[in-house]
Amino acid sequence: MATMQDVAKRANVAVSTVSYPLSGARPVARATAERIRQAMEELDYEPNAMARGLARRRSYTLAMSFPEFDTAMGETVFGIVRGAQRAAAELGYHLAVWPASRRQPVASWPRSCARARPTACCWSRSPSLTPG
């Protein structure tokens, strides 16, 4: 897997110069940007999403949690997940989905989600999990 250093070497520029057109942080001469784009294409370079998240202090991950569900609910839940995944991807985010355990208290879900450090959390609660 190619790195930014590989791209910089191929394009004959500094590593920081490679990051500018990716982040939009600074303008880069058209010829330089084209060399970088060509090097990225030749090396099949994909920016590291985790590194981008660290640099921007955002994970670009959306967390979605559902209570454990049976197969009868499966198609409905998966339809919701597919729609959420498409919308997240259009905005440059990844979607992480996991079932919440019925043994885990509903009140603990926000803390569990926050530990994963997503940009945002969304969870659904079924009537069978409602206290009372």
C-alpha positions in Angstrom: 0.0 0.0 0.0 1.4 3.3 -1.0 2.0 6.1 1.5 2.1 9.9 1.2 5.9 9.6 1.3 5.8 7.3 -1.8 3.5 9.9 -3.6 5.8 12.7 -2.6 8.9 10.9 -3.9 7.2 10.0 -7.2 5.9 13.6 -7.7 9.2 15.1 -6.6 7.6 17.2 -3.9 7.7 17.4 -0.1 5.2 15.3 1.9 3.5 18.4 3.2 2.9 19.5 -0.4 1.1 16.2 -1.1 -1.3 16.9 1.8 -2.3 20.4 0.6 -4.5 19.4 -2.4 -5.9 16.5 -0.3 -7.0 18.7 2.5 -7.5 22.0 0.6 -5.5 23.7 3.3 -3.3 25.6 0.9 -3.3 26.3 -2.8 -0.9 24.4 -5.0 0.3 25.3 -8.5 -1.7 23.5 -11.1 1.3 21.6 -12.5 2.3 20.4 -9.0 -1.2 19.3 -8.2 -1.3 17.4 -11.5 2.0 15.6 -10.7 0.6 14.7 -7.3 -2.7 13.4 -8.8 -0.8 11.4 -11.4 1.6 9.9 -8.8 -1.4 9.0 -6.6 -3.1 7.3 -9.6 0.1 5.4 -10.6 0.7 4.2 -7.0 -3.0 3.5 -6.4 -2.7 5.7 -3.3 -5.7 5.9 -1.0 -5.6 8.5 1.8 -5.5 7.0 5.3 -8.9 7.8 6.9 -7.6 7.3 10.4 -4.7 9.8 9.8 -7.2 12.3 8.3 -9.4 11.9 11.4 -6.5 12.4 13.8 -5.4 15.5 11.9 -8.8 17.0 11.8 -9.9 15.7 15.2 -12.9 14.0 13.7 -13.3 10.3 13.1 -15.5 10.6 10.1 -17.3 7.6 11.5 -21.0 7.6 12.4 -22.1 4.9 14.9 -25.5 3.3 14.7 -26.7 0.9 17.3 -29.9 -1.2 17.5 -31.1 -3.6 20.2 -30.6 -7.2 19.4 -33.2 -8.1 16.8 -34.6 -11.3 15.4 -34.7 -12.2 11.8 -38.3 -11.0 11.4 -37.0 -7.5 11.9 -33.9 -8.0 9.8 -35.1 -6.7 6.5 -36.5 -3.5 8.0 -33.3 -2.9 10.0 -31.1 -3.6 7.1 -33.1 -1.2 4.9 -32.5 1.5 7.5 -28.8 0.7 7.7 -28.4 0.7 3.8 -30.0 4.1 3.6 -27.8 5.5 6.5 -24.7 4.0 4.9 -25.5 5.7 1.5 -26.1 9.1 3.2 -23.0 8.8 5.3 -20.8 7.9 2.2 -22.2 10.9 0.3 -20.9 13.1 3.1 -17.5 11.4 3.3 -18.3 9.4 6.5 -18.1 5.7 7.3 -20.9 3.9 9.2 -20.3 1.5 12.0 -23.2 -0.6 13.1 -23.5 -3.0 16.0 -26.3 -4.6 18.0 -26.7 -3.5 21.6 -27.0 -6.4 24.0 -30.3 -6.8 25.8 -28.2 -7.4 28.9 -26.6 -4.0 28.6 -28.6 -1.3 30.4 -30.1 1.2 28.0 -28.7 4.1 30.1 -25.1 2.9 29.4 -25.5 3.0 25.6 -24.3 6.7 25.2 -21.1 6.0 27.2 -20.4 2.8 25.2 -20.8 4.7 22.0 -18.6 7.6 23.1 -15.8 5.2 23.9 -15.5 4.4 20.2 -15.0 8.1 19.4 -17.3 8.4 16.5 -18.3 11.8 15.2 -21.9 11.0 16.1 -24.0 8.2 17.6 -27.5 7.1 16.8 -29.3 4.4 18.6 -32.7 2.9 18.5 -34.6 1.3 21.4 -37.3 -1.3 21.0 -40.4 -1.3 23.3 -39.1 -4.6 24.8 -36.1 -2.7 26.2 -38.1 0.2 27.7 -37.7 0.1 31.5 -40.8 -0.5 33.5 
